[in-house]
Every structure is written in C-alpha cells, then in structure tokens.
Amino acid sequence: MTRVHVFGAAGFAGAQLAALVDRHPSLELGAITARGDAGRRLVEVAPEHRVERRLELADPGRTLTDEEIEAAVGRVREALEAAGGRLRS
C-alpha cells in the first residue's frame, strides 16, 4: 500500500485530495498538514469530506527535491492505475 502525505490539507484542493486518498483502497493517508489549522481534525475544517485525521504542522525546514516529488507522484499514479481508479465507500 502506498502512503500519501497531503501538505496544505485544510485548503480546498488539499482537503479534496485527502478525502480521495483516505477512501482509496490502494492508498494509505499519511500526514496531513496545515499552517493555521494544525491540531484540528480535518472534518472540523472541511466537514463535507468526512476525514477524521488531525492536521499536523508542516516542517518548513524540510524541502523536497525534484526527484523526491517526481517519485512520489509516480507512486500515487501507479497505485491509482492499479486500483482502476476505484474508491472505497
């Protein structure tokens, strides 16, 4: 199972992505981060997505390299394709 971390999960796109990953049968939701809402559950910030995980504060001193980003995107793409794009209910 591929673990996916979502940075900026309290924003519109980040909350949607966290919800999709959380429901996907081949993906595991890892850390979800936010600046202002760290410590709150995502369901409190974006209740329509029903993700119960707590938002963490991102480490601003850690920057991903281009290679790390490409590798992560590739693993997510492979997991989605392997699962046929299906979400668990």
C-alpha positions in Angstrom: 0.0 0.0 0.0 1.3 3.4 -0.9 1.3 6.1 1.8 0.4 9.6 0.6 1.1 12.7 2.6 -1.0 15.8 1.8 0.5 19.2 2.5 -2.0 22.1 2.8 -4.8 19.7 3.5 -7.0 22.5 5.1 -7.3 24.2 1.7 -9.9 23.4 -0.9 -7.8 21.2 -3.2 -5.8 19.6 -0.3 -9.0 18.6 1.6 -10.4 17.0 -1.5 -7.1 15.1 -2.1 -7.0 13.9 1.5 -10.6 12.6 1.2 -9.8 10.8 -2.1 -6.7 9.2 -0.7 -8.5 8.3 2.6 -11.2 6.4 0.7 -8.9 4.8 -1.9 -8.4 1.0 -1.4 -4.8 1.0 -2.5 -3.6 4.2 -0.8 -2.9 5.0 2.9 -3.3 8.5 4.1 -0.2 9.6 5.9 0.4 13.0 7.4 -2.0 15.8 6.5 -0.7 19.3 7.2 -1.9 22.8 7.6 -0.5 26.0 9.0 -3.3 27.8 10.7 -5.5 24.8 11.4 -2.8 22.4 12.8 -4.1 20.4 15.7 -7.7 20.4 14.5 -9.3 17.4 12.8 -9.9 17.9 9.0 -13.6 17.1 9.5 -13.8 20.3 11.6 -12.3 22.4 8.9 -13.9 20.8 5.9 -16.8 18.7 7.2 -18.1 17.7 3.7 -15.0 15.5 3.2 -15.5 13.4 6.4 -11.8 12.9 7.1 -11.3 12.4 10.9 -7.5 12.7 10.9 -5.8 15.5 12.8 -3.9 18.2 10.8 -0.2 18.5 11.6 2.1 21.4 11.4 4.4 21.0 8.4 8.2 21.2 8.9 9.1 24.4 7.0 12.8 23.5 7.2 12.3 20.3 5.1 12.1 20.9 1.4 11.6 18.0 -1.1 13.9 17.7 -4.0 12.5 17.5 -7.6 13.4 13.8 -7.6 11.5 13.1 -4.4 8.5 14.9 -5.8 8.6 13.0 -9.1 9.0 9.7 -7.3 6.0 10.4 -5.0 3.8 11.5 -7.9 4.8 8.4 -9.8 3.9 6.1 -6.9 0.5 7.7 -6.5 -0.2 7.4 -10.2 0.8 3.7 -10.3 -1.4 3.0 -7.2 -4.4 4.7 -8.8 -4.0 2.9 -12.1 -3.5 -0.4 -10.4 -6.8 0.1 -8.5 -8.7 1.1 -11.6 -9.5 4.5 -10.1 -12.0 3.0 -7.7 -12.6 4.5 -4.3 -13.8 2.5 -1.2 -17.1 3.6 0.2 
